[in-house]
Structures are given as C-alpha cells and as structure tokens.
Amino acid sequence: MADTSNIPLAVDLDGTLIRTDMMFESLARLLRRNPFALFQILWWWARGRACLKQQLARRIQIAPESLPYNEDFLAWLRSEKMAGRKLVLATASDLKMALPIAEHVGIFDEVLASDGKINLRSHNKLQALTDKFGVRGFDYAGNSSADLAVWRGSREAVVVNASPAVRRAAATCTKLGPAFCDHYRVLATARIFASELLWRSGYLVAAFAGVLLSTGFPKLSFMGFAWVAPALLLFAARGKSGGDAFRAGYVGGFAFWLASLYWLLLIPYPFFPILGWLALAGYLALFFGVWAWLAVHFEFKNSSWSGRVLWALGGAAAWVALEMLRARLLGGFPWSFLGVSQYQLVPLIQIASVTGVYGVSFLVAWFSLSLFSAGEMILRNPTRRHVWQAEIVIPMFAIVFCFVGGFFVMASAQSTDDALRVTVMQPSIPQSVIWNPDLDETGFQKFLAENELALTNQTDLLIWPESAVPEMSVENCNAISSLALKHHVWLILNGEDMITSTRATNFYNAAFLVNPQGRLTATYHKQKLVIFGEYVPLVNWLPFLKWFTPIVGAWTPGDRAVTFPITGLDQNVDQSTNVIFLGAAGKFPGTSRHQAKAGTLICFEDTFPGTARTAAQDDLDFFVNLTNDGWFGDSSEQWQHMANSVFRAVENGLPLLRCANNGVTCLINGRGGIENIFRDAKGSEYGQGFLTVKIPLLAPGQKGSATFYNQHGDWFGWGCVAVTLGLVYRRIRA
C-alpha cells in the first residue's frame, strides 16, 4: 500500500462524514419550531445558499453528538490520522455549524466551510482546495454528484455512502481509493428531514387530523370523523412545550381550512382567490393552535379518573370559547363550527334550541377528548381490557340523553293546517356574467321570462336570490313592479340601495319587499358584510389593500333587523291543500284576518347565530335567506352554507327558506330537517329553475313558543368562555 501520510485528505461533511445534511436538518428544525419561518427561508434562499446556511446557523444549534455518523468511515479516518495524515473538513455547510462537529470528532487539522458569501460546494470547493494544496495535491472523500467536480481535481477519490451511479462517475474523474458504501440508503436525508419536520414535530399527524376533520363537513359529510379528529390533533400536540403544541395545532387548522375552503380558488378573478385562500386559512388556523395550547396546558391530576374528566370538559369548553371568539373577531367568520358537521343528525342537534350550535360543538369535542383519554388509558394499562370504558361513559350518556330528548322535541312540534305557498327562483347565473354589464339587460329579461313560467301556479310570495337584479335602474324597477302587479304576488328580492345625506352617500346590500300592487313596503340592509368581498378593512390606513379585492368602493352595514310583513292573507283556504291565498279584490271575498312575518338574511348572515336570533324577536313565522354562492362555481361551498343554515332554524324553532343563485335552494323546517331541495331536470342542485313550497303558518291568535336559545341567546357559549378564562387564570397562578 502506498504511503499517503504526506497527501492531505479533504473530507466532505453532509452525507459523507454524517448520514444527513446539515442544511436540511436545520431547515426541518427551524420549520418545526416556527412554520411561519418559511417566508424568511424563501427570502434567504433567494439571496443564495450561502446566505441561507449562515442565517440557519445563527438560529439553529445542533448537538454534534446527536448526529448520525458513518461509523465505518469515521474509524478509517481515525486510523489515517494516527498514521500522521493531515485531515481537512471541507464542507458546504456554514462554518458556524462545521466547527462544533470538527471539535467533537477531534481528528481534523483544519476546517473549510461556507461563510455566508461563498457556498463551498462543487467548483468553489475545488478552487479552495487547489489554492491550498495545488492541482491534484489532495485526496477527497465525498458522496454525491456535486462532488464530481472536486474529484476531477483530486489525486484520489474516496467514495462514501454513494449510489452505484456516483461510484461509476467518480471512477471517470480520478483514481478510486477506498469505498464505504455498504450502508448506502436511497433518500436517507429526505427520510431524516421528513421525520424531523413531520413526525417528531407532530405536523404530519396534525395535518392528517385537519384533513380528516374537513371530510366531516359537506359535501363528503363523513360526520363520524368529526368525533375523532380533535383527539388526533391533540395526539399531535400532547407532550410538547407550549410553542410546539401551538404550532402542531396551527398546522392541523391550516390543513383543515385549506381543504375545507378550497372553493375560494374557484372565484373567477386573477391572483386574489389564492391570496385570500391562504390568508383566510392562515388566520382561522390560529384558533386551532390556541386550542391545542390550552388543552395541553389545562393541568389536572391525570392519574385520576376525575382529573381526566375535568380535563376533557375544560378542553371542550375551550373549543366552544374559541368558536365564540371566531364568530365576533374582525366582523366574525362563524363558518363550519364543529357542531355543524352533525347537521344531518336531526334528533341530536335539537340541543341547539337550548344552547345554540355551541352545545353540539361541545358534545363532539368532549367525546373526542374523552376518546383521547381512553386511548391513553389503554396504552398505560394494556392488560386491562375494559379500562377505556370509564373514560367515555359520561359523554356517551350525555349524547344518548340528547338523542332521546331530541326525539321528544321533534314529536312535540306544533301542528297547523294553514300554509303559505312560496315560489323561489334559482337562476344559476355564472359570476362572470354578473360582472359583465354588457349582458345585464338580456340576462334580466331572460330571468323575467323564467318568472312568468314559474307563476303559472297560484303563489302568494315570490322570492329572488341575491344578485338576481343586475341594477336597480328605473327600467328594472318598473319591470319588477309590473310583475308583482300582474300576478298579484308579494315579492322579496335583493338589490343595491343608496341613501344620501349631507355627510355622505351610503350604499347598502339590501333586501326589498314589494306588495301585490307593485309598491315597495319594506327594506332591510345587510348587517354582516363579507370581508374583502363587500368591504376592505383598514383601507383608510392601508389603502394598498384595495388592490387585492375585485370590489370597487365599499358597502355600508345595516344597523338593525327588519321584519317583512306579508299582509292580506284571506280567510278563504283551499280545503284540498290547506293553502292560504291572498285576498285579491273580487277574487276571495271576506276580511283579512292573517299576516305572515318573514325575517330576511342576506348571503352568509345565516351563519351568524346572533343575527338570526335578533331577526326572530318579532313573532316571526319564517326566515328567508337570499344568497349568491355562484362565486364558487358548483362546489361544496353551497352545501357547507346550507349546513350552517340548519342551525339557525333549530336555534329559533322557525322554518328557513333558502333562495340561492346556484344552490342549495331548499326549505328547512323548524327542527332542522331539510324538507325540499331544488333539483333541475338533470338532478343537479346547481341548475336553473324554481321551487314551490308550503310554509306552515299558525292560525290567527295562535302563538308559537320561543325556544330557550331564542329567549336567552348565547348563555352556554359565554359560560364556556368564563370556564376557559378561569382555567387560564388557574394555569397562570400555578
């Protein structure tokens, strides 16, 4: 064997001395610690790999003793060092990361590494070694195709942990020396990176929990997964520090909202939908992160059964408290509360007539956390076969109690023989057409012709969805009045309203009630505006925000609920159908003795429990929701919206009639049952047409009983807020 003691040996670090890559190790640990660092990382990477590595080295310290070394190769290096050979650690990793490793190993005479400006890789590494030792004045140990350039300038190639292809390529560059490739594994670094970032951080489990939870909502509606997903999310966060638990919860929430709100990408507008999708998901995920942090930090005596029960109850209360906050913060976004996933379990959701939707959310979260405790007890006591049963017995009893009580509530519903015949139109106008003023006139005339066909039956009330009228011009208003007068029907429609004062001119998204004489009798202004859809927040201070929205100008929110009284309902009733008809002059003689009262909710106002409850205070007979979900194509958004509506009906014990541009147009009864859904001739809920339904009306003098929730509001939700604050205070004191 030739004497190589006078030939310096340069040794690569990443993948050669160690079976991982310091840059990817650092990336994984930084992202594990702070997922938001991704944006910083992209900025550093844009400035060059050397800059990226330097910034990572400043933030991440990796203990050298924890790294996976190539032990066979390291033993050979020690023997070479004992033989008097000069060893140089030549690495593309940052100098701040390389020095601790060199000191730990204790065999290197010198360290060459990246310095924040030059990435010591490939040709740059060859240049540095050639300048120091001369052309072919050194041997080099490497492992990847990036090392081929260095081998071309070296005396001998030591191939370590490399693929057969790299070994063959190295042989074409220079003379081959010893090889240490017996333990080569494809994608070893990628597996270590994924393990660090996804598994050890809990992010993979958390993301899976988020996606799983999204399938519990429409349109898939695998509602059983909603009872499991919170437990899985907590599994990802359990046992971690506060920051790590928050980040795991945040990742789960981010995955849930990205999957659940995918339909935002279908808005026919460039760039803005992607930005809005990411921004909204990022904001809403904060609530998941906070919940994971709270649940991990609610300390009770976990060794005792009572302590675990209290912990599960506290975690469920925290979930509800955060839903209460989400419904109010920044105007509120009460979309897809956990309880909404159970909208098809009509007996169970009757509890919402007492607690609001928050009671259903509490039940689901409570059971899920109890399921988590049951899993923990099985792992702690694998030999005790029934140890898990004690953990879920109380929530199971509560669920059964709610189911049984729900059946009794449904059976006790007031019956009536009177009904109001209502026709709702679904024009299915694409959003691209709504935004095209050149098509306004022809589109509206076509819509009026469709109404003529729909009104061939006897109807008391005609309803149009949001955005059905392109413009409240004089010509269009005259056409609307003529239609109501010709067919002697009441008409509820949506359009733009303008009020001018000495101070300002305000524009409103409004609902109008037109009587059978073609006159306007009531107007309601939408109170809950869609952020970036109907107004831009903070635009006076941050005017550039208006560039990220398709809207021009801004709407003004209404300040109160308005009841639409539909009067003139005659004594005469069609005995075959029990339908009350309008008393047109000379048509149905007799004196008017009945009126119906409707409460109008525009767009996503039917997702706000408080808004619907306020509208229902005036002895209301039914709700009407006018909405245009055509922004989102034919997607699950329409079904998610409808699922939220179900709870407004249950909470107030009132029917809710949805009139949508492209679905889902339907009638929801006062117990939350979906009785009628519009489908076109092809069976699609998104198509064009109309639906005629009968809304039950109480007899004159008969008064419906208000639900407990309608009378007392969010008492349960505020109770959960109080409990959560108490537990947080207890934690701070501890």
MIFIDREN-143918 format. One record per residue (C-alpha): x, y, z. Coordinates in Angstrom, 1 decimal, padded with zeros to 4 digits. Example, Ala and Ser with C-alpha at 12.3 -4.5 7.8 and 13.67 -1.06 7.14 Angstrom:
# residues 2
012.3|-004.5|007.8
013.7|-001.1|007.1
//
This chain:
# residues 734
000.0|000.0|000.0
001.4|003.4|-001.0
002.3|005.9|001.8
-000.4|008.6|001.8
000.7|010.3|005.0
002.0|013.3|003.1
-001.1|013.6|001.0
-003.8|015.7|002.7
-007.3|014.2|002.8
-010.2|016.6|002.4
-013.5|015.2|003.8
-017.0|016.3|002.9
-019.4|016.6|005.8
-023.0|016.3|004.6
-023.8|012.7|003.5
-020.1|011.7|003.9
-018.9|012.1|007.5
-022.6|012.1|008.6
-025.6|010.4|007.1
-027.6|013.6|006.8
-027.4|017.1|005.5
-026.9|020.0|008.0
-028.8|022.5|005.9
-031.9|020.2|005.7
-031.6|019.3|009.3
-031.6|023.0|010.2
-034.4|023.7|007.9
-036.5|021.0|009.4
-035.8|022.1|013.0
-036.5|025.8|012.2
-039.8|025.0|010.5
-040.7|022.6|013.3
-040.1|025.5|015.7
-041.8|028.1|013.6
-043.7|027.2|010.4
-044.0|030.9|009.6
-040.2|031.0|009.1
-040.9|029.5|005.6
-041.3|033.0|004.2
-037.9|034.1|005.7
-036.3|030.9|004.4
-037.5|031.7|000.8
-036.1|035.2|001.1
-032.7|033.9|002.4
-032.7|031.2|-000.3
-033.3|033.9|-003.0
-030.1|035.6|-001.8
-028.1|032.4|-002.2
-027.4|029.2|-000.5
-024.5|030.6|001.5
-026.8|033.3|002.9
-029.4|030.7|003.8
-026.9|028.5|005.6
-025.5|031.4|007.5
-028.9|032.5|008.7
-029.9|028.9|009.7
-026.6|028.6|011.6
-027.4|031.7|013.6
-030.8|030.3|014.7
-030.3|026.6|015.0
-027.7|024.8|017.1
-027.5|021.0|016.6
-025.6|019.0|019.2
-022.7|017.2|017.3
-023.1|014.1|019.5
-026.7|013.7|018.2
-025.8|013.4|014.6
-025.8|010.0|012.7
-022.1|009.4|011.7
-020.8|007.0|009.1
-019.0|004.9|011.8
-017.0|002.6|009.4
-015.7|005.7|007.5
-015.0|007.5|010.8
-013.0|004.6|012.1
-010.9|004.6|008.9
-010.3|008.4|009.3
-009.1|007.8|012.8
-006.6|005.3|011.6
-005.4|007.7|008.8
-005.0|010.4|011.5
-002.9|008.0|013.6
-000.7|007.3|010.6
000.1|011.0|010.5
-002.1|012.1|007.7
-003.5|015.7|007.6
-007.3|015.7|007.6
-009.3|018.7|006.4
-013.0|019.1|006.9
-014.2|020.7|003.6
-017.9|021.3|003.7
-020.6|023.4|002.1
-022.2|023.8|005.5
-021.7|027.1|007.3
-018.5|027.5|009.3
-020.5|028.0|012.5
-022.1|024.6|012.1
-018.9|022.8|010.9
-016.6|023.9|013.7
-018.5|022.2|016.6
-018.6|018.9|014.6
-014.9|019.1|013.9
-014.2|019.7|017.6
-016.4|016.9|018.6
-014.8|014.4|016.3
-011.3|015.6|017.2
-009.3|014.5|014.2
-009.4|017.4|011.8
-006.5|019.8|011.4
-008.4|022.4|009.5
-011.9|023.4|008.6
-013.0|024.9|005.2
-016.7|025.9|005.1
-019.2|028.3|003.6
-019.0|031.8|005.0
-022.3|033.5|004.1
-021.0|034.8|000.8
-019.4|031.8|-000.9
-021.2|028.4|-000.9
-018.2|026.0|-000.6
-019.7|023.4|-003.0
-018.6|021.7|-006.2
-016.3|024.1|-008.2
-016.0|026.6|-005.3
-014.7|023.7|-003.1
-012.3|022.6|-005.8
-010.9|026.1|-006.2
-010.4|026.4|-002.4
-008.6|023.1|-002.2
-006.5|023.7|-005.3
-005.4|027.1|-004.0
-004.3|025.5|-000.7
-002.8|022.2|-001.9
-002.2|022.6|-005.6
-003.6|020.7|-008.6
-004.1|017.0|-007.6
-002.3|017.7|-004.4
-005.0|016.2|-002.2
-007.4|013.3|-001.9
-011.1|013.9|-001.5
-013.9|011.9|000.3
-017.4|012.7|-001.0
-020.7|011.1|-001.7
-022.8|012.8|-004.3
-022.8|014.1|-007.9
-021.9|017.6|-006.6
-018.5|016.1|-005.6
-017.6|015.0|-009.1
-016.1|018.4|-009.9
-013.9|018.1|-006.8
-012.8|014.6|-007.7
-011.7|015.8|-011.1
-009.1|017.9|-009.5
-008.1|015.5|-006.8
-005.4|012.7|-006.7
-007.7|010.0|-005.4
-011.4|009.6|-004.8
-012.7|008.1|-001.5
-016.3|007.3|-002.2
-018.6|007.2|000.9
-022.3|006.4|001.2
-022.8|006.9|-002.5
-025.0|005.2|-005.2
-023.6|002.9|-007.8
-024.0|005.6|-010.4
-022.0|008.1|-008.4
-019.2|005.5|-007.9
-019.0|004.8|-011.6
-018.9|008.5|-012.4
-016.2|009.0|-009.8
-014.0|006.4|-011.5
-014.1|008.5|-014.7
-012.8|011.6|-012.8
-009.7|010.2|-011.0
-008.2|007.1|-009.4
-010.5|005.4|-007.0
-009.4|004.8|-003.4
-011.3|003.1|-000.5
-015.0|003.0|-000.7
-017.5|002.9|002.2
-020.9|002.3|000.6
-022.2|-000.8|002.3
-024.8|001.2|004.2
-026.0|003.4|001.4
-029.7|004.2|001.6
-031.7|005.9|-001.1
-033.3|009.2|000.1
-031.8|008.8|003.6
-031.5|012.5|004.0
-035.1|013.0|002.8
-036.3|010.5|005.3
-034.4|012.1|008.2
-035.8|015.5|007.1
-039.3|014.3|006.9
-039.0|012.5|010.2
-037.7|015.6|011.9
-040.2|018.1|010.3
-043.3|016.0|010.1
-043.3|013.1|012.6
-041.3|014.4|015.6
-042.9|017.8|015.3
-046.4|016.2|015.1
-047.1|018.1|011.9
-047.9|015.1|009.8
-050.4|013.8|012.3
-051.8|017.2|012.8
-052.2|017.8|009.1
-053.9|014.4|008.7
-056.3|015.3|011.6
-057.1|018.6|009.8
-057.9|016.9|006.5
-059.8|014.2|008.3
-061.9|016.8|010.0
-062.7|018.6|006.7
-064.2|015.4|005.4
-066.7|015.5|008.3
-068.3|018.6|006.6
-070.3|018.8|003.4
-070.0|017.7|000.7
-068.4|014.5|001.9
-070.2|014.7|005.3
-068.4|011.8|006.9
-069.6|013.2|010.2
-068.1|010.4|012.3
-064.6|011.7|011.6
-065.5|015.0|013.4
-065.8|012.9|016.6
-062.2|011.6|016.2
-060.3|014.5|014.6
-059.9|016.7|017.7
-058.4|013.7|019.6
-056.0|013.1|016.8
-055.0|016.7|016.7
-054.4|016.6|020.4
-052.3|013.5|020.0
-050.0|015.5|017.7
-049.7|018.3|020.3
-049.6|016.2|023.5
-046.4|016.1|025.5
-044.9|019.1|023.7
-043.9|022.5|025.0
-046.4|025.3|024.7
-045.0|026.7|021.5
-044.6|023.3|019.9
-048.2|022.4|020.9
-049.5|025.6|019.3
-047.6|025.0|016.1
-048.9|021.5|015.8
-052.5|022.8|016.3
-051.9|025.5|013.8
-050.7|023.1|011.2
-053.8|021.0|011.8
-056.0|024.0|011.5
-054.3|025.2|008.4
-054.7|021.9|006.7
-058.4|021.8|007.7
-059.2|025.3|006.3
-057.2|024.8|003.1
-059.1|021.6|002.4
-062.5|023.0|003.6
-062.2|026.3|001.8
-060.8|025.1|-001.5
-063.7|026.6|-003.3
-062.3|030.1|-002.8
-059.9|029.2|-005.6
-062.9|029.0|-007.9
-063.7|032.7|-007.7
-063.3|033.9|-011.4
-060.7|036.6|-010.6
-056.9|036.5|-011.0
-054.5|036.2|-008.1
-056.9|037.4|-005.4
-058.5|034.0|-004.8
-055.2|032.3|-004.0
-054.1|035.1|-001.7
-057.5|035.1|000.1
-057.5|031.3|000.4
-054.1|031.3|002.1
-054.7|034.4|004.2
-058.1|033.3|005.5
-056.8|029.7|006.2
-053.8|031.2|008.0
-055.9|033.4|010.1
-058.5|030.8|011.1
-055.8|028.2|011.9
-054.8|030.4|014.8
-057.9|029.3|016.7
-056.8|025.6|016.3
-053.3|026.5|017.5
-054.6|028.3|020.6
-056.9|025.4|021.4
-054.1|022.9|021.2
-052.0|025.1|023.5
-054.9|025.5|026.0
-055.8|021.8|026.0
-052.2|020.8|026.6
-051.8|023.3|029.5
-055.1|022.6|031.3
-053.4|020.6|034.1
-055.4|018.3|036.3
-054.4|015.1|038.1
-054.2|012.9|035.0
-053.6|009.9|037.2
-057.2|010.1|038.5
-060.4|009.5|036.6
-062.0|012.7|037.9
-059.0|014.7|036.7
-059.2|013.3|033.2
-063.0|014.0|033.1
-062.4|017.6|034.2
-059.6|018.0|031.6
-062.0|016.7|028.8
-064.7|019.1|029.9
-062.3|022.0|030.1
-060.9|021.2|026.6
-064.4|021.1|025.2
-065.3|024.4|026.8
-062.1|026.0|025.3
-063.2|024.8|021.9
-066.5|026.5|022.2
-064.9|029.7|023.7
-062.7|030.0|020.6
-065.7|029.5|018.3
-067.4|032.3|020.2
-064.4|034.5|019.6
-064.2|033.5|015.9
-067.8|034.5|015.4
-067.0|038.0|016.6
-063.4|038.9|015.9
-062.8|041.2|012.9
-066.5|041.1|012.0
-066.8|037.4|012.6
-066.5|034.2|010.5
-068.8|031.6|012.1
-068.4|029.1|009.2
-068.2|025.4|009.9
-068.3|025.3|013.6
-067.5|021.8|014.8
-071.2|021.1|015.7
-072.3|022.0|012.1
-070.7|018.7|010.9
-073.6|016.9|012.6
-076.4|018.8|010.8
-077.9|015.6|009.4
-078.4|014.1|012.9
-081.6|015.9|013.5
-082.5|014.4|016.9
-079.1|015.2|018.3
-079.0|018.8|017.1
-082.2|019.7|018.9
-080.0|020.6|021.8
-079.1|023.7|019.8
-082.6|025.1|020.6
-081.3|025.4|024.1
-077.6|026.0|023.8
-077.2|027.1|020.2
-074.8|025.4|017.8
-072.2|025.7|020.5
-073.8|022.9|022.5
-073.4|020.5|019.7
-069.7|021.6|019.2
-069.2|021.0|022.9
-070.6|017.4|022.8
-068.4|016.5|019.8
-065.2|018.0|021.3
-066.0|016.5|024.8
-066.5|013.0|023.4
-063.3|013.3|021.2
-061.2|014.3|024.2
-062.7|011.5|026.3
-061.7|009.2|023.4
-058.2|010.5|023.7
-058.2|009.8|027.4
-059.5|006.3|026.7
-056.6|005.7|024.2
-054.1|006.9|026.8
-055.5|004.5|029.4
-055.3|001.6|027.0
-051.6|002.3|026.4
-051.0|002.7|030.1
-052.8|-000.5|031.1
-052.8|-002.8|028.0
-053.7|-005.8|030.1
-056.9|-004.3|031.4
-059.4|-004.9|028.6
-062.2|-002.6|029.7
-060.2|000.3|031.1
-061.3|002.6|028.4
-065.0|002.4|029.1
-064.8|004.6|032.2
-063.4|007.4|030.2
-066.3|007.7|027.7
-069.3|006.6|029.9
-070.3|010.2|030.9
-070.1|011.8|027.4
-071.8|008.7|025.9
-074.6|009.1|028.4
-074.9|012.8|027.6
-075.1|012.0|023.8
-077.8|009.4|024.3
-079.7|011.8|026.6
-079.6|014.4|023.8
-080.7|011.9|021.2
-083.7|010.8|023.2
-084.6|014.3|024.2
-084.4|015.3|020.6
-086.9|012.7|019.5
-089.3|014.0|022.1
-088.8|017.6|021.0
-089.5|016.6|017.4
-092.6|014.8|018.3
-094.0|017.8|020.3
-093.8|020.2|017.3
-096.9|022.4|016.9
-099.2|021.3|014.1
-101.1|023.6|011.8
-103.4|023.2|008.9
-102.6|026.6|007.3
-099.7|027.1|004.9
-098.3|029.9|002.7
-097.4|029.0|-000.8
-094.0|030.4|-001.8
-092.1|030.1|-005.1
-088.3|030.6|-005.0
-086.3|031.2|-008.1
-082.8|029.8|-008.8
-081.5|031.5|-012.0
-078.0|029.9|-011.8
-076.2|033.0|-013.3
-072.4|032.5|-013.5
-070.5|035.1|-011.6
-068.6|036.0|-014.8
-072.0|037.0|-016.3
-073.0|039.0|-013.2
-069.8|041.0|-013.6
-070.3|041.7|-017.3
-072.5|044.8|-017.7
-073.0|044.2|-021.4
-075.1|041.1|-020.5
-077.2|042.8|-017.9
-080.3|043.7|-020.0
-080.6|040.4|-021.9
-079.9|038.4|-018.8
-082.6|040.2|-016.7
-085.2|039.9|-019.5
-084.5|036.2|-019.7
-084.9|035.9|-015.9
-088.2|037.7|-016.0
-089.4|035.3|-018.7
-088.5|032.4|-016.3
-090.6|034.0|-013.6
-093.6|034.1|-016.0
-093.3|030.4|-016.3
-092.9|029.8|-012.6
-096.0|031.9|-011.8
-098.4|029.8|-013.7
-099.3|028.2|-010.3
-101.1|030.0|-007.5
-098.4|031.6|-005.4
-098.6|034.1|-002.5
-094.9|035.0|-002.3
-092.2|035.1|-004.9
-088.5|035.2|-003.9
-085.4|036.1|-005.9
-081.9|035.3|-004.7
-079.0|037.7|-004.1
-077.6|039.3|-007.3
-080.6|038.3|-009.5
-081.2|042.0|-010.4
-078.2|043.4|-012.2
-079.0|047.1|-011.4
-081.8|048.9|-009.6
-082.4|051.1|-012.6
-085.8|052.8|-013.3
-086.5|050.4|-016.1
-085.7|047.3|-013.9
-087.8|048.7|-011.0
-090.7|049.3|-013.3
-090.4|045.7|-014.6
-090.4|044.4|-011.0
-093.5|046.3|-010.1
-095.3|045.2|-013.2
-094.5|041.5|-012.5
-095.9|041.8|-008.9
-099.0|043.6|-010.0
-099.7|041.3|-013.0
-099.6|038.2|-010.9
-100.8|039.7|-007.6
-097.9|038.3|-005.6
-095.7|039.6|-002.8
-092.0|039.7|-003.9
-088.8|039.6|-001.9
-085.7|040.5|-003.9
-082.2|041.7|-003.4
-080.5|044.8|-004.9
-078.4|047.8|-004.2
-079.9|050.6|-002.0
-078.5|054.1|-001.7
-079.1|056.7|001.0
-077.8|060.2|000.5
-077.2|062.6|003.4
-075.4|065.9|003.8
-072.4|064.0|005.1
-072.1|061.1|002.7
-073.7|058.8|000.2
-074.0|055.2|001.6
-074.6|052.1|-000.5
-076.2|049.1|001.0
-076.7|045.4|000.0
-080.4|045.3|000.6
-083.5|043.2|000.5
-086.8|044.7|-000.6
-090.4|043.7|000.0
-092.8|044.6|-002.9
-096.5|044.2|-002.3
-099.1|042.8|-004.9
-099.8|046.4|-006.0
-096.1|046.7|-007.1
-095.1|049.1|-004.3
-092.1|048.9|-002.0
-093.2|048.3|001.5
-090.1|047.4|003.5
-086.3|047.4|003.1
-083.6|045.6|005.0
-079.9|046.4|004.9
-077.4|043.6|005.3
-075.6|043.9|008.6
-072.8|041.4|008.2
-070.6|042.3|005.3
-068.1|039.9|003.7
-064.5|041.0|004.3
-062.7|041.8|001.0
-065.9|040.9|-000.8
-068.1|043.9|000.4
-065.7|046.0|002.3
-061.9|046.3|002.8
-060.7|046.5|006.4
-058.3|049.3|007.4
-058.4|050.7|003.9
-058.1|054.3|005.3
-054.8|053.4|006.9
-053.6|050.8|004.4
-055.0|051.9|001.0
-053.0|049.3|-000.9
-055.3|046.6|000.5
-057.9|047.6|-002.1
-055.7|046.2|-004.8
-056.3|042.7|-003.5
-060.1|042.6|-004.0
-062.3|042.7|-007.1
-064.8|045.1|-005.4
-064.9|048.8|-006.3
-065.9|051.1|-003.4
-067.5|049.6|-000.3
-070.9|048.8|001.2
-072.2|050.2|004.4
-073.5|047.7|007.0
-077.1|048.0|008.2
-077.8|048.7|011.8
-080.9|046.6|012.6
-083.1|043.7|011.7
-086.3|044.4|009.7
-089.4|042.2|009.6
-091.2|041.8|006.3
-095.0|041.7|007.0
-096.9|039.9|004.3
-100.5|041.1|004.8
-103.8|040.5|003.2
-103.9|036.8|003.7
-107.6|035.9|003.4
-109.9|033.7|005.4
-110.5|031.6|002.3
-108.4|028.4|002.3
-108.1|025.9|-000.4
-109.5|022.9|001.5
-107.7|020.4|-000.7
-104.3|021.9|000.1
-104.8|024.0|003.2
-103.1|026.8|001.5
-103.9|030.4|002.4
-104.3|032.7|-000.6
-104.0|036.5|-001.0
-107.4|038.2|-000.9
-107.4|040.0|-004.3
-110.3|042.3|-004.8
-113.4|040.4|-006.1
-111.5|037.2|-006.1
-111.7|036.0|-002.5
-114.4|037.9|-000.6
-114.0|038.4|003.1
-112.0|040.4|005.6
-108.3|040.0|006.0
-107.5|038.2|009.3
-103.9|036.9|009.0
-100.5|038.1|008.1
-097.1|036.3|007.8
-093.9|037.7|009.1
-090.6|036.9|007.4
-087.1|037.8|008.5
-084.5|038.2|005.8
-080.9|037.2|006.0
-078.6|038.1|003.1
-075.6|036.0|001.9
-073.7|034.4|004.8
-075.8|036.2|007.5
-077.5|032.9|008.2
-074.2|031.6|009.6
-074.4|034.1|012.5
-076.4|032.8|015.4
-076.9|036.3|016.9
-078.0|037.9|013.7
-080.7|035.3|013.1
-081.8|035.4|016.8
-082.3|039.2|016.6
-084.3|038.9|013.4
-086.6|036.3|015.1
-087.7|038.5|018.0
-090.8|039.9|016.3
-093.1|036.9|016.4
-091.5|035.7|013.1
-093.1|033.0|011.0
-090.1|032.1|009.0
-086.6|033.1|007.8
-085.7|033.8|004.2
-082.0|033.6|003.1
-081.1|035.3|-000.1
-077.7|034.3|-001.3
-075.4|034.2|-004.3
-072.9|031.4|-004.0
-072.2|031.5|-007.7
-068.8|033.0|-006.9
-067.6|029.5|-006.0
-068.8|027.5|-009.0
-070.5|024.2|-008.4
-068.7|023.1|-005.3
-069.1|022.0|-001.7
-069.5|025.7|-000.6
-073.2|025.6|-001.3
-073.7|022.6|000.9
-071.5|023.9|003.7
-073.6|027.1|003.6
-076.8|025.1|003.9
-075.5|023.1|006.8
-074.9|026.3|008.7
-078.4|027.4|007.9
-079.9|024.3|009.5
-078.8|025.5|013.0
-080.5|028.9|012.6
-083.8|027.1|012.1
-083.2|024.8|015.1
-082.0|027.6|017.4
-085.1|029.7|016.8
-087.6|026.9|016.1
-088.6|028.6|012.8
-088.6|027.4|009.1
-085.8|028.8|007.0
-086.3|029.1|003.2
-083.1|029.4|001.3
-083.2|031.1|-002.1
-079.8|030.7|-003.8
-078.4|031.7|-007.2
-076.9|028.3|-007.9
-077.8|026.2|-004.9
-078.7|025.0|-002.4
-082.3|026.3|-002.7
-084.3|024.5|-000.1
-086.8|024.6|002.8
-085.5|023.7|006.3
-088.2|023.1|008.9
-088.1|024.5|012.4
-086.5|021.3|013.7
-083.6|021.4|011.2
-085.0|018.8|008.8
-084.4|019.6|005.1
-087.8|019.0|003.5
-087.4|020.3|000.0
-084.3|020.8|-002.2
-084.5|022.2|-005.7
-083.0|020.0|-008.4
-083.2|020.7|-012.1
-084.3|018.2|-014.8
-080.8|016.6|-014.7
-081.0|016.1|-011.0
-078.5|018.8|-010.2
-078.8|021.2|-007.3
-076.8|023.8|-009.1
-079.0|024.2|-012.1
-081.7|026.7|-013.2
-085.4|026.6|-012.3
-087.8|027.2|-009.4
-089.2|025.5|-006.4
-092.6|026.0|-004.9
-093.0|025.1|-001.2
-095.7|025.4|001.5
-094.6|027.1|004.7
-096.7|026.2|007.7
-098.4|029.2|009.4
-100.0|029.2|012.8
-103.7|030.0|013.0
-104.7|033.6|013.9
-104.4|034.1|017.6
-102.1|031.1|018.0
-098.6|032.0|019.1
-095.6|029.8|018.7
-093.4|029.1|021.7
-090.0|030.7|021.5
-087.0|028.4|022.1
-084.8|028.7|025.1
-082.0|029.9|022.9
-084.2|032.5|021.2
-085.1|033.9|024.6
-081.7|033.7|026.3
-079.1|033.8|023.5
-075.5|032.5|023.8
-075.7|031.8|027.6
-073.9|028.4|027.0
-071.2|029.9|024.8
-070.5|032.7|027.3
-070.4|030.1|030.1
-067.7|028.2|028.2
-065.8|031.5|027.8
-066.0|032.0|031.6
-064.8|028.4|032.3
-061.9|028.8|029.8
-060.8|032.1|031.3
-061.0|030.6|034.8
-058.8|027.7|033.7
-056.3|030.1|032.1
-056.2|032.1|035.3
-055.7|028.9|037.3
-052.8|028.0|035.0
-051.2|031.4|035.4
-051.5|031.2|039.1
-049.9|027.7|039.1
//
